[in-house]
Amino acid sequence: MSEIYGWGRYPRVEARETRDEDLVDASREPVLFRGLGRSYGDASLPARPGGRVVSTARADRILAFDPATGVLRAEAGLSLAALDRVFLPRGFAPPVVPGTEFVTLGGLVACDVHGKNHHTSGTFGRHVRALRVRVADGRVLELSESNEPELFLATQGGLGLTCQILEVEVQLARIPSPWLLADTRVYPDIDSLVEALRESSTRSPYTVSWSDTTARGRALGRGVLITGDWAEPRGAAARPWRWRAPFELPVDLPSGLIAPWSIRLFNSAYFALQRRGGTRLQSPRAFFHPLDVIGSWNRAYGARGFVQYQCVVPIDRDRAIVRRLVEIMVRMDGASPILVVKDFGAEGRGTLSFPRPGITLALDLPMRGAPTQALVDRLNDEVAAAGGRIYLAKDALTRAEHFRAMEPRLPAWNEVRRQWDPNGCLRSGLSVRLLGDEP
């Protein structure tokens, strides 16, 4: 028994965690798989205290790779960091990456992650060719678009609740060098930032922006836009690319250190530092995973932990929706050092994939109990009314009624889930909270 939690360190539960390099042998009975614990809330926590989860981290072998096609086959526990170390110097990169490289292949599929290139490359699941899985009755199956396609698609973004992912076959992307050219510009308010973000998506394969949640008045939501692309060899650094282990924060910082006053200071300093803008060469970690420089940065929020909230809202009919969400954050003291704003392209092909066309906002919130819950509730009111949805991999506080109002796809996904797991063996803390599963 040990205490486990997601990356936000809230909530925490006592659980039995099994670590084994043979996932089939380690999961003789249906049980929730857990990768490196980088989902933020209760998606990878057991349905009840004392429950059992199986860690996939030791099942991390590369099984096959075709350099002619770029197709990789690996076990579910292979981390993105390990994949980068092997393939970036060889001219191949993962097609889609999230904000951290400390996530497993199985986690990339289960969350159907998106990245800075969603408007051009879609979600990770779009590039998955096949999955080897174990279903609730113990059978091991090969899934693809032609073999049990409904389960194949329901598993992408299904958060481990449809089956246990054992192996992943994915198409890697060819890259000209393991370096990126990044361009940075600042904008005076949220409206100009979103306009520039959408325009940049028509010409840059990678786009992302940061917005200041402490700015008010005419500067509401002022921010920084970052665009980029892989550098050609002639423009890449002369030194070889090297992966370095991150610095580990050794202790929990005081819980009150990340507060509105300190966030305001940080945001003002960051915005001022980015005013000069310009183009520069960056490593993949600096561009895609800047927070991974500190391996345990979540300890900066203290023992109370934090929650992350991410939503996507369509803006074709209501262009003011993004400004209203930022106004709610400011009005309800939702100060965050990280408010990431991105432009989404087409909807993911997974049955419950998070992305859809529109603008997505993601922010970290120090966990302050009832005020944090009230802010999430208010944001969810607005998101549901606008026809948006939330990202389950980053959720800890959404109520079941809000989730049902946002997800007309839920009945179709539940039908597939019940077909393959009629007794509801695969459960999690999230499925109890949002889907009505028995603890």
C-alpha positions as CSV (number, residue, x, y, z in Angstrom):
1,M,0.0,0.0,0.0
2,S,1.2,3.5,-0.8
3,E,-0.3,6.9,-1.4
4,I,-0.7,7.7,-5.1
5,Y,-2.0,10.8,-6.9
6,G,-2.0,12.5,-10.3
7,W,0.4,15.3,-11.2
8,G,-1.6,17.9,-9.4
9,R,-1.2,15.9,-6.2
10,Y,-5.0,16.2,-5.6
11,P,-6.8,14.0,-4.8
12,R,-4.6,11.4,-3.0
13,V,-5.6,7.9,-2.2
14,E,-4.0,4.8,-0.6
15,A,-3.7,2.1,-3.2
16,R,-1.9,-1.1,-4.1
17,E,0.4,-0.5,-7.1
18,T,1.8,-3.5,-9.0
19,R,4.9,-2.9,-11.1
20,D,5.8,-5.6,-13.6
21,E,7.5,-5.8,-17.0
22,D,4.9,-8.3,-18.2
23,L,1.6,-6.5,-18.4
24,V,-0.5,-9.5,-19.3
25,D,0.9,-11.5,-16.3
26,A,0.6,-8.5,-14.0
27,S,-3.1,-8.0,-14.8
28,R,-4.6,-11.4,-14.4
29,E,-7.9,-9.8,-13.3
30,P,-9.2,-6.6,-15.0
31,V,-7.6,-3.6,-13.3
32,L,-6.8,0.0,-14.1
33,F,-3.5,0.6,-15.8
34,R,-1.4,3.6,-14.7
35,G,1.6,5.1,-16.6
36,L,3.9,7.8,-15.2
37,G,1.1,9.5,-13.3
38,R,1.0,12.7,-15.4
39,S,-2.8,13.0,-15.7
40,Y,-3.8,15.7,-13.2
41,G,-6.8,14.5,-11.3
42,D,-8.3,11.1,-10.6
43,A,-8.2,9.5,-14.1
44,S,-5.4,7.1,-13.1
45,L,-6.5,6.5,-9.5
46,P,-8.4,3.4,-8.3
47,A,-12.2,3.6,-7.9
48,R,-11.9,3.3,-4.1
49,P,-9.2,3.7,-1.4
50,G,-7.2,0.4,-1.1
51,G,-7.9,-0.5,-4.7
52,R,-5.2,-1.9,-7.1
53,V,-3.6,-0.4,-10.1
54,V,-0.9,-1.8,-12.4
55,S,2.0,0.5,-13.4
56,T,3.0,0.1,-17.0
57,A,6.4,1.9,-16.6
58,R,8.5,-1.3,-16.6
59,A,6.9,-2.6,-19.8
60,D,8.9,-0.2,-22.0
61,R,10.5,-2.2,-24.8
62,I,10.8,-1.1,-28.4
63,L,9.5,-4.2,-30.3
64,A,9.9,-3.1,-33.9
65,F,10.8,-0.1,-36.1
66,D,10.8,0.3,-39.9
67,P,13.2,3.1,-40.9
68,A,11.8,3.1,-44.4
69,T,8.2,3.9,-43.2
70,G,8.8,5.4,-39.7
71,V,6.4,2.9,-38.1
72,L,7.2,2.1,-34.5
73,R,5.8,-0.8,-32.4
74,A,6.5,-0.6,-28.6
75,E,5.1,-1.7,-25.3
76,A,2.6,0.6,-23.6
77,G,5.1,1.7,-20.9
78,L,7.7,3.2,-23.2
79,S,8.0,6.9,-22.2
80,L,8.0,9.8,-24.6
81,A,11.4,10.9,-23.1
82,A,12.9,7.5,-24.0
83,L,11.4,7.6,-27.5
84,D,12.9,11.1,-28.0
85,R,16.4,9.9,-26.9
86,V,16.4,7.1,-29.4
87,F,14.7,8.6,-32.4
88,L,15.3,12.4,-32.5
89,P,19.0,12.0,-33.4
90,R,17.9,9.6,-36.1
91,G,15.6,12.0,-37.9
92,F,12.2,10.9,-36.5
93,A,9.9,12.5,-33.9
94,P,6.6,11.6,-32.3
95,P,3.8,13.1,-34.5
96,V,2.0,14.8,-31.6
97,V,3.4,15.5,-28.1
98,P,1.7,17.0,-25.0
99,G,3.3,19.5,-22.6
100,T,5.4,16.8,-20.8
101,E,7.8,14.1,-22.2
102,F,7.3,12.1,-19.0
103,V,4.2,10.2,-20.3
104,T,3.9,6.7,-21.7
105,L,2.7,5.5,-25.1
106,G,-0.3,3.9,-23.4
107,G,-1.0,7.3,-21.7
108,L,-0.7,9.1,-25.1
109,V,-3.4,6.8,-26.5
110,A,-5.7,6.7,-23.4
111,C,-5.8,10.5,-23.2
112,D,-5.6,10.9,-27.0
113,V,-3.3,13.8,-26.4
114,H,-3.0,16.9,-28.5
115,G,-0.1,19.3,-28.9
116,K,0.9,22.6,-30.4
117,N,0.3,21.2,-33.9
118,H,-3.3,20.1,-33.5
119,H,-4.5,22.4,-36.2
120,T,-2.2,20.6,-38.7
121,S,-1.7,17.1,-37.3
122,G,-4.7,16.3,-35.1
123,T,-4.4,14.2,-32.0
124,F,-2.0,11.4,-31.3
125,G,-4.7,8.8,-32.1
126,R,-4.8,10.0,-35.7
127,H,-1.3,8.5,-36.1
128,V,-1.9,5.2,-34.3
129,R,-2.1,2.2,-36.7
130,A,-2.8,-0.6,-34.2
131,L,-3.2,-1.5,-30.6
132,R,-2.6,-4.8,-28.7
133,V,-5.0,-4.8,-25.8
134,R,-6.5,-7.0,-23.1
135,V,-10.3,-6.8,-22.6
136,A,-12.2,-7.4,-19.4
137,D,-12.8,-11.1,-20.1
138,G,-9.1,-11.7,-20.4
139,R,-8.7,-12.0,-24.2
140,V,-5.8,-10.3,-25.9
141,L,-6.8,-8.7,-29.1
142,E,-5.3,-6.7,-32.0
143,L,-7.3,-3.5,-32.7
144,S,-7.2,-1.3,-35.8
145,E,-9.5,0.6,-38.1
146,S,-10.3,-2.8,-39.7
147,N,-10.4,-5.0,-36.7
148,E,-12.9,-4.1,-33.9
149,P,-12.9,-0.5,-35.1
150,E,-15.5,0.7,-32.5
151,L,-13.3,-0.5,-29.6
152,F,-10.2,0.9,-31.3
153,L,-11.7,4.4,-31.5
154,A,-13.4,4.2,-28.0
155,T,-10.0,3.4,-26.5
156,Q,-8.5,6.6,-27.9
157,G,-9.4,9.1,-25.2
158,G,-11.1,6.4,-23.2
159,L,-8.8,6.9,-20.2
160,G,-8.2,3.1,-19.7
161,L,-11.9,2.3,-19.1
162,T,-12.5,0.3,-22.3
163,C,-9.5,-2.1,-22.2
164,Q,-5.9,-2.4,-21.0
165,I,-3.4,-1.2,-23.6
166,L,-0.4,-3.5,-24.0
167,E,1.3,-2.4,-27.2
168,V,1.0,0.6,-29.5
169,E,1.9,0.8,-33.2
170,V,2.3,4.4,-34.3
171,Q,3.6,6.3,-37.4
172,L,6.5,8.6,-36.5
173,A,7.2,11.8,-38.4
174,R,10.4,12.5,-40.3
175,I,12.2,15.7,-39.2
176,P,15.1,17.5,-40.9
177,S,17.0,18.1,-37.6
178,P,16.4,17.6,-33.8
179,W,16.1,21.4,-33.3
180,L,13.3,23.9,-33.8
181,L,13.1,27.6,-34.8
182,A,10.8,29.5,-32.5
183,D,9.4,33.0,-32.9
184,T,8.0,35.0,-30.0
185,R,5.7,38.1,-30.1
186,V,3.6,39.9,-27.4
187,Y,0.0,41.2,-27.7
188,P,-1.7,43.7,-25.5
189,D,-5.0,41.9,-24.7
190,I,-6.8,38.6,-25.1
191,D,-8.7,39.6,-28.2
192,S,-5.6,40.6,-30.2
193,L,-3.8,37.5,-28.8
194,V,-6.6,35.1,-30.0
195,E,-6.8,36.8,-33.4
196,A,-3.0,36.5,-33.9
197,L,-3.1,32.9,-32.7
198,R,-5.7,32.0,-35.3
199,E,-3.9,33.8,-38.1
200,S,-0.6,32.1,-37.2
201,S,-2.2,28.7,-37.4
202,T,-2.7,29.2,-41.2
203,R,1.1,29.4,-41.7
204,S,2.9,27.8,-38.7
205,P,2.7,24.0,-37.9
206,Y,3.3,24.7,-34.2
207,T,1.5,27.5,-32.3
208,V,0.8,28.2,-28.7
209,S,0.2,31.3,-26.5
210,W,0.4,32.3,-22.9
211,S,-2.1,34.7,-21.3
212,D,-1.8,36.7,-18.2
213,T,-4.6,36.0,-15.7
214,T,-3.7,38.8,-13.4
215,A,-3.9,41.7,-16.0
216,R,-7.1,43.8,-15.9
217,G,-8.8,46.5,-17.7
218,R,-7.5,47.2,-21.2
219,A,-4.7,44.7,-20.7
220,L,-7.1,41.8,-19.8
221,G,-5.5,38.6,-21.0
222,R,-2.4,40.2,-22.6
223,G,-0.1,37.5,-23.7
224,V,2.8,35.9,-25.6
225,L,2.4,34.1,-28.9
226,I,5.0,31.4,-29.8
227,T,5.2,29.8,-33.2
228,G,7.7,27.3,-34.6
229,D,8.8,24.6,-37.0
230,W,11.6,22.0,-37.2
231,A,14.9,23.7,-38.3
232,E,16.6,22.7,-41.5
233,P,20.1,21.2,-41.0
234,R,21.9,24.4,-42.3
235,G,20.1,26.4,-39.6
236,A,20.4,23.9,-36.8
237,A,22.9,24.0,-34.0
238,A,26.4,22.7,-34.7
239,R,26.4,20.9,-31.4
240,P,24.6,17.5,-31.2
241,W,21.3,17.3,-29.5
242,R,21.5,15.7,-26.0
243,W,18.8,14.7,-23.6
244,R,19.6,15.7,-20.0
245,A,17.9,14.5,-16.8
246,P,15.9,17.3,-15.2
247,F,16.7,19.0,-11.9
248,E,14.4,17.6,-9.2
249,L,12.8,20.0,-6.7
250,P,13.8,18.3,-3.4
251,V,11.1,19.5,-1.1
252,D,7.5,20.8,-1.1
253,L,7.4,24.6,-1.1
254,P,5.0,26.3,1.3
255,S,1.4,26.0,0.1
256,G,0.8,29.7,0.2
257,L,3.8,30.6,-1.9
258,I,2.0,30.4,-5.2
259,A,-0.7,33.0,-4.4
260,P,-2.3,36.0,-6.3
261,W,0.5,38.3,-5.3
262,S,3.4,36.0,-6.4
263,I,1.6,35.0,-9.6
264,R,1.1,38.7,-10.4
265,L,4.8,39.3,-10.0
266,F,5.8,36.3,-12.1
267,N,3.3,37.1,-14.9
268,S,4.5,40.7,-15.1
269,A,8.1,39.7,-15.2
270,Y,7.5,37.0,-17.8
271,F,5.6,39.4,-20.1
272,A,8.3,42.0,-19.8
273,L,11.0,39.5,-20.6
274,Q,9.2,38.5,-23.8
275,R,8.6,42.0,-25.1
276,R,11.7,41.9,-27.3
277,G,10.4,38.9,-29.2
278,G,12.4,37.5,-32.1
279,T,13.4,34.1,-33.5
280,R,15.7,31.7,-31.8
281,L,16.9,28.0,-32.0
282,Q,15.4,25.8,-29.4
283,S,15.8,22.2,-28.3
284,P,12.6,20.0,-28.3
285,R,12.4,20.1,-24.5
286,A,12.6,23.9,-24.4
287,F,10.0,24.3,-27.2
288,F,7.5,21.5,-26.3
289,H,8.2,20.7,-22.6
290,P,9.6,23.8,-20.9
291,L,8.4,22.8,-17.4
292,D,10.2,19.5,-17.7
293,V,13.4,21.3,-16.9
294,I,12.3,20.8,-13.3
295,G,11.3,17.2,-13.0
296,S,9.1,17.6,-9.9
297,W,7.8,21.2,-10.4
298,N,4.4,20.2,-9.0
299,R,6.0,20.4,-5.5
300,A,6.1,24.2,-6.0
301,Y,2.4,24.3,-5.2
302,G,3.0,22.8,-1.7
303,A,1.3,19.9,0.1
304,R,-2.2,21.0,-0.8
305,G,-1.5,20.5,-4.5
306,F,-3.2,22.1,-7.4
307,V,-5.7,21.3,-10.1
308,Q,-5.6,22.0,-13.8
309,Y,-8.6,23.0,-15.8
310,Q,-8.7,22.7,-19.6
311,C,-11.7,23.4,-21.9
312,V,-12.3,24.0,-25.6
313,V,-15.0,26.3,-26.9
314,P,-16.2,27.0,-30.4
315,I,-15.9,30.6,-31.5
316,D,-17.6,30.6,-34.9
317,R,-20.9,31.8,-33.4
318,D,-19.7,33.6,-30.3
319,R,-16.3,35.2,-30.7
320,A,-16.6,36.8,-27.2
321,I,-16.6,33.5,-25.3
322,V,-12.8,33.5,-24.7
323,R,-12.9,37.0,-23.2
324,R,-15.8,36.0,-20.9
325,L,-13.9,33.0,-19.6
326,V,-10.8,35.1,-18.9
327,E,-13.1,37.7,-17.2
328,I,-14.5,34.9,-15.0
329,M,-11.0,33.8,-14.0
330,V,-10.0,37.4,-13.1
331,R,-13.3,38.2,-11.2
332,M,-13.2,35.0,-9.2
333,D,-9.5,35.3,-8.3
334,G,-8.4,32.5,-10.6
335,A,-4.9,33.8,-10.9
336,S,-2.6,31.3,-12.5
337,P,1.1,31.4,-13.6
338,I,0.1,29.2,-16.6
339,L,-2.9,30.0,-18.9
340,V,-2.1,28.3,-22.2
341,V,-4.3,29.2,-25.2
342,K,-4.2,27.2,-28.4
343,D,-6.1,26.9,-31.6
344,F,-7.7,23.5,-32.4
345,G,-8.4,22.0,-35.7
346,A,-10.7,19.1,-36.6
347,E,-12.3,16.9,-34.0
348,G,-10.3,13.9,-32.8
349,R,-11.4,10.5,-34.2
350,G,-11.6,8.9,-30.8
351,T,-15.2,8.5,-29.6
352,L,-14.5,10.7,-26.6
353,S,-11.5,12.6,-27.8
354,F,-11.3,16.1,-26.3
355,P,-10.4,18.4,-29.2
356,R,-12.9,20.0,-31.5
357,P,-12.6,23.1,-33.7
358,G,-12.2,26.2,-31.5
359,I,-10.0,27.7,-28.9
360,T,-8.7,25.8,-25.9
361,L,-7.6,27.3,-22.5
362,A,-5.7,25.4,-19.9
363,L,-4.7,26.8,-16.5
364,D,-3.2,25.7,-13.2
365,L,-5.0,26.6,-10.0
366,P,-3.7,26.2,-6.5
367,M,-6.1,24.0,-4.6
368,R,-8.0,26.3,-2.2
369,G,-11.0,24.1,-1.5
370,A,-14.5,25.7,-2.0
371,P,-13.3,28.8,-3.9
372,T,-11.5,26.6,-6.5
373,Q,-14.6,24.4,-6.8
374,A,-16.8,27.4,-7.3
375,L,-14.5,28.8,-10.1
376,V,-14.5,25.4,-11.9
377,D,-18.3,25.3,-11.6
378,R,-18.7,28.8,-13.0
379,L,-16.4,28.1,-15.9
380,N,-18.2,24.9,-16.7
381,D,-21.5,26.7,-16.8
382,E,-20.1,29.0,-19.5
383,V,-18.4,26.1,-21.4
384,A,-21.5,23.9,-21.5
385,A,-23.7,26.8,-22.6
386,A,-21.2,27.6,-25.5
387,G,-21.2,24.0,-26.7
388,G,-17.7,23.3,-25.5
389,R,-16.2,20.5,-23.5
390,I,-13.5,19.7,-20.9
391,Y,-10.3,17.6,-21.0
392,L,-10.8,14.6,-18.7
393,A,-7.1,13.9,-18.3
394,K,-6.7,17.3,-16.6
395,D,-9.9,17.3,-14.5
396,A,-10.4,16.8,-10.8
397,L,-13.5,18.9,-9.9
398,T,-16.1,18.8,-12.7
399,R,-19.5,17.6,-11.6
400,A,-21.3,14.8,-13.4
401,E,-24.2,17.0,-14.5
402,H,-21.8,19.4,-16.2
403,F,-20.0,16.6,-18.0
404,R,-23.2,15.0,-19.2
405,A,-24.4,18.4,-20.5
406,M,-21.1,18.8,-22.5
407,E,-20.9,15.3,-23.9
408,P,-23.6,14.2,-26.4
409,R,-21.1,11.5,-27.5
410,L,-21.2,9.8,-24.1
411,P,-24.1,7.3,-24.7
412,A,-22.3,5.9,-27.8
413,W,-19.1,5.5,-25.9
414,N,-20.9,3.9,-23.0
415,E,-22.5,1.4,-25.3
416,V,-19.1,0.3,-26.6
417,R,-17.7,0.2,-23.0
418,R,-20.6,-2.0,-21.8
419,Q,-20.2,-4.3,-24.8
420,W,-16.6,-5.2,-23.8
421,D,-16.9,-4.8,-20.1
422,P,-20.5,-5.6,-19.1
423,N,-19.7,-6.0,-15.4
424,G,-17.9,-2.7,-15.1
425,C,-14.6,-4.2,-14.0
426,L,-12.4,-1.4,-15.4
427,R,-13.1,1.6,-13.2
428,S,-11.3,4.7,-11.8
429,G,-11.8,7.5,-9.4
430,L,-12.9,9.6,-12.4
431,S,-15.4,7.0,-13.6
432,V,-17.0,7.0,-10.2
433,R,-17.2,10.8,-10.0
434,L,-18.4,11.5,-13.5
435,L,-19.9,8.2,-15.0
436,G,-21.8,6.8,-12.0
437,D,-19.6,3.7,-11.5
438,E,-19.8,1.9,-8.2
439,P,-16.8,2.6,-6.0
